[in-house]
Amino acid sequence: MDSTRKKTSRHGRRWFLRTLGLTILALAAPKAAWAFFVRGFPVRTVEDERFDFDPASGLLTWPDGRRETYRLRIDGLVQQPLNLTHAQLTAMEQTSQISDFHCVEGWSVADLRWGGLSGPQVLALAQPLPQARYVVLHAMGRTDRQPDGLDHYVECLPLADLADPQRQIILALTLDGKPLPADHGAPLRLIAPLDMAYKSIKFVDRLEFSATDRPGWWTAANPIYPSDAPVPAQRLRRKAR
């Protein structure tokens, strides 16, 4: 009888330890998969001044220890300037999309799932004045170079592109269902799938609506790359949807 109990007890402990091990693996798998996914998405950043962002609190922490609440400023040719916190942005109705990401260096990443505010949503939020034709997007953090006096990354898009749902332009707050990682543009970045990736500006903190176009930072620093930067047709697996 005692021998039977001991065998049963050993089997029970083995079963428990095996189950515990499988449970730990199951819980760790999503984190490992996410880490692998992020490592497989290359990073290209020209910002020399870096910062940390906590999506739970919405706070930015700068290298000198200064902390401040992240805000997206919407101004220029708009009916009413806005300053929106990260919490206010995430509380809005979110758009989700899957699209490819094409770098000018020749690599692409397929089927990235972004979440945030679509181009038409941004226009409805900003309410640009009739004379506005473009939106100039500004990034946080000083760049390692200052072409044409630009000390931070800037990009510019026609409002007609922003308004076209077929272009799938989105101000992204999440990547694969999680808050944007720091290296991939947190707290907020632009995604323009039909344009080369240098148009998809990271670390966005200002949308300036304007009547005139202006070259972006990448074009100013590398004049061989034009402001208008469509992805070559042969690199598109599909049209944006």
ABEGO torsion letter per residue (X at the ends): XAAAAAAAAAAAAAAAAAAAAAAAAAAAAAAAAAAAAAAABBBBBABABBBBBBAAAGBBBBAAGBBBBBBBBBBEBBABBBBBBAAAAAABBBBBBBBBBBBAAGBBBBGBBBBEBBAAAAAAAAGBBAABABBBBBBBEBBABBBGGBABBBBBBBAAAAABAAAGBBBBABBGGBBBBAAAGOABBBBBAABBAAABBBGBABBBBBABBBBBAAAAABAABBABBBBBAAABABBBX
